[in-house]
Every structure is written in C-alpha cells, then in structure tokens.
Amino acid sequence: MRRAEDYATLGAKVMVELHTESHAAKPSTRAWAITRRAQRAHRRQADRASRTDRASHPPSQDREVVADAR
C-alpha cells in the first residue's frame, strides 16, 4: 500500500530515480545518482526563477518604442 501512495504522490520517474540511488551496485554509482539529482534540482530552480523574472515584467518594458518619424 505504501508503494502505491509513493507512486501517486511522487510519480513514477521520481520513484525510479530513488530506487536507482538506493540500490546501486557500486557506491560510486550511488554517489553519481545523488549528485545528478542535486544538479537537476538546481537547474529546475534556476529555470523557475528565470520564468518568474520574465513574468514580472510586462513585454512593453522589454522593447524600445520607436517614434514614427512622418
């Protein structure tokens, strides 16, 4: 029952990654998996921050408006 709750809460991809980390054949593989997870989390956090920055500025402020010289 608990495994089904974990899959429902975390999703299959996360469960597979956690299993890979916990049951690696070599300690170096486990260390690599943990490091990789940390790097991916950092990248996702940076992506989220950049999306938030873009959303806080209206598009009209990002472009210069050129006056019509008729």
Beta strands, then each sheet from edge to edge (+ up, - down):
end
